[in-house]
């Protein structure tokens, strides 16, 4: 094959790598500041970012640099990576293989195999320029998205008051449970969240052996109307289609949220019964609201660590008398 054709194949390979690393860099840094970056320690946050969210682009960069230096070894490593990633995507976890899944993920996995064959059979000619592009391109994405998001999460409003809060929304005033069983740091499924609220005592700090039904899960609209940004209500409403709209985009801030908790979604009291899953089974779904105001529908049995809840109740006469001004 002519030198010109080899160079064309080389640059097509590099472009494939940049697309792959760019995609995972974009996804990783966005997810890092969406569901990650909740520790008080910046070192722990950095460790979580590199291990959980940026490990794939880092692996892609290292594989590419190895392939540029030793093209046959690198090519085989890419092929092994394609085999492992494909297995996890198509057969890993609890979700069974399906033709629909194949159609979605095949375009993402095939480039890994093509890159492996390209490196194995065609050595990169312009090694220095290729290496620089492979390192610099994902870093540009990470820094351009990471810096503004770091500034955003570092300036979240946090008054460190995780006790009982009376929060006035636009047309909604609710008492939100204090830190404890009705406002946990770890996620649970919808069934447990609903049960805990019904057994809370009047103070919201203790679970009793008998149902009290003083506290409950909030509705979608109650959370949407109560979300805040910089200590101010965001003017959230559900439109006629049930979609949330805001005057200001909310964030993971007090009084509703703990910025240093991994919880980023609150279960609501609303669910959809009898929806079929991928196996054709009927399962309950329930609604969640994220800290940035999005409404999602998930399996009610989902116990992800970031699926949390905070119980609410209406103001009683005594609480109205001593209603605080802060947290409104």
N, C-alpha and C positions, 0 to 999 in steps of 0.2 A: 504493500500500500504506500502511496506517495506521502511525502512529509507534510504536504498541505492538508491532505485528508486526515492524517493523524492529529494535526493541530486543531482541525475543526471538531473532531471527536473529543479531544481534550477539553475544549471550551464548552461544548455541550454538556460534558460531564460536570464541569465546574458550575455551570448554570443550574443543573439539577441539584447539586449540593447546596448552592446558595438559596434555592427555593425551599429545600427541605429544612436547612438550618434556620432560615428566616421565619418559616412558619412556626417551628417549635420555640424559637426565641420570642416571637410575638406572643404565642400562647402562654409560655412559661412566665414571662415577666408580668403579663396582665393578671394571670391567675395568682401569682405570688402576692400582689397587692390587693387582690379581691378576697381570697379566702385565707391567705397567709399573712405574715407580718403582724402577728398579734402578741408576741412576747414583749415583756418589758426590756429585755436585753437585746441590744442591737446585734451582738455576736450570735445569739440563738436565732434571730431572724435571718441573718446572713447565711448561717448554716442550713436552715430550712430552705432558703431560696436556692442555694446551689445543689443541695441533695435532692429535693423533691420537685423543684420547678424548672431548674436550668440544667439538670443532669443530661437530658437528651441532646440539646445543642452542644454541650461540652463534649459528649461522646462523639458526636458527628464531626466536630472540629478535630479531635484527636485521631479518629479513624482516617480522616482526610489527609492529615499531615503525615501519618504513617504510610498511607497509600502513595503520597507524592515522593516520599523517600524510598520506600520499598514497594513497588507497585504490585507485584504478585502476592506478597503477604497481605497487603492492604486490600486487594481485590477479594481474597478469600475471607478476610474478616468482614467485609461488607456483605458477602453472600451468607455467612453465618448469622450476621445481624438481621438480615432479611428473613431467614428461616425462623429465628427466635421471635422476632417481632410479629411475624405472620401467625405463628402458633398462638401467641398471646391474644392477638386481635380476633382470630377466627374461632379458637377453641378454648381460650382461657376463661377463667371466671365461671359464673353461674349462668351466663347467657348462652344458649345453644347456637350452633352454627346455623346460618340461614342464607338463602340466596340474596336477600335484600342487604344483609350485612356484607356479603361478598362484593356486591356492586358498589357499596359506599366506600369500603376500605381498599379494594384492589388498586384503584388509581394512586393511593397513597403508598402502598407497599411495593408496587412494581418498580418505581424509580430506584429503590434501594438495590434491587437485583441488577438493574441495568448499570448502575454506577459500579457495582462489584465487577461485572464482566468487563466494563470499560477500563477500569484500573488494571485488571488482571492482564488484559491483552494489549493495552496501549499505554506505555509509560508517558507521564506528563513531561512535556518538553520545557515549557517556561515555568520551572518549579517555584522560583522566588515570587513571581507575580501571582501565581495561583495560590500559594500559601498566604500571602498578604490579604487577598480577597476573602479567602475562607475564614481568616481570623477577624478581619475588620468588619465585614458586613453584619454578622450577628451581633457584634459588640455595639455597632451603631444603633441597631434596633433596641437592644437591651437598655442602653443609656438614654436614648431619646424618649423611650416610654417609661423607663424606671425612675429617672430623676423627677419628673413632674408628679408621678404617683407617690414617690417617697415624700415629697413635700406635702402632698395632700394628706397622707395618713399620719404624718408627723404633726400636723396642725389640727387634728380632729379635736373637737370640743369634748373635754372630759373633766367633770367636776368631782370625780371619784366618789360620788354619793350613789351607792348601790343599795340603799335602803328602800323603804316604801316610798313611791313617788306618785304624786297627783299631777297628771299631765293633761293640759288643756289642748285639744286639737281644734281644727276648724269645725265646730259644731259637735265635738265629742270631748267629754271630760271623764277620765277613768283613773282608778287607782291601780298602779302596777306593782306587782309583788316585789318584796325585797329579796336580796340575795339569799338563796336557800333552796328548799325543795321546789318552790314555785318559780324560781329564777336560777336554774342550774348553770354550771360552767361547761357541762358536757351534753351532747345531743342524745335524744331518745326518740322513739317512734311516736306517732300521733296518739295511739291508744294509751300509752303510758302518760303522755303529757296531759291528756284529757282527764285521766283517772287521778293524777296527782292534784290537779286543780280542784277537783271535787272533794278531796279529803283534807284540804288545807284549813287550818284554824283561822280565826278572825284576823290575827296579826299577819298571817301569810308566812310565818316562820317555822311552823310545826305541822307535821302530818298526824292526823288523828285516826283512830281505828274505825270510826264510823263516818259515813258521807256527811259533809256539811253543806255542800253546794252554795258556798259563799263566793268562791272564786270560780272562774271559768277561763277558757281560751278566748281571746278576742276574735272578732270577725275580720275578714280581709279589709273591709272598709274602715274599721276602727283603727287598724294598724296604719293603713295608708293615710288616714286623716291625722294621725298622731306623730308621724315621722318628722324629724327635725334636722336642721343643719345650722351649725354655729349658734345653738341655743334658740333658734327661731323655727316656728312651724313652717313646713315646706308647702303648705296649701294643697296637699294631695287630695284627689278625689278619684272615684271610679266612674268612668264615662258610661254611656248607654250600652257599650259592648263589654263592660266589665273590665276594661283596661285602665290601669292607674295613670293619671296625669298629674304633673307637679309644676308649681311655679318655680321652685328651686329643687334641684336633685338632692335627696337626702344622703346622709352618710352614717357610718357606724359610730354614733356618738351618744353620749348621755343626753337626756335622762333615760331613753329607752334601751340603749345597748351598752355593753361593756366593750370598749375598744380593744381591751387586752384579753378577750375571750375568743376561742375559735368558732363560736356560734355566729353564723352570718345569715341564718334564716330562722324565722319564728313560725311555728305551726299555728294555724288558725282553727276556729271551731268548725269550719265548713269542709265537707268532703263530698265526693261523688261515689256512689255505691254501684257495684256491679259492672265496672269497666273491665273489658277483657285485656289480659296481658298478651305477651308474645306466644305463650303456650295455649292460648284460647281459654284460660282460666279466668273466672271472675274474681277481681280483687278490688278492695277499696283504695281509692285515691283521696288525698287530702290536700288542701291549699296551704302554701307557705308564702310569706312575704319576706324578701331580702332587705338588708339594711339600706340598699340603694333604691328601694321602692318597687322592685319587680315582683310580680305575682307568678308563682309556679304551682304546678300540679304534680305531686309525687306519690309513690306508694305509701299508704298510711303505715305500713309495717317497716318502712325505711328508718334505720337507727343510725344514720351517719352522724359523726361527731359534730358536724356543723349545722345539723338540724335540731335546733333548740326550741325553747318556748319561754314565755313569761305570762303568768296568770294575771288576770285583771278582775276588777269588780267595780260596781257603781259606788259613788260616794254616799255614805250614810250621813245622818244629821250631824253627828259629832265631828266627822271628818270635814264636813262643809264649814263648820265653825272655825276650824284650825287649818284651813286650806292654805298651804304655803304659796308664796309668789314665785319661788325659783322652780325651774324645770318646766315652765310654761312655753 
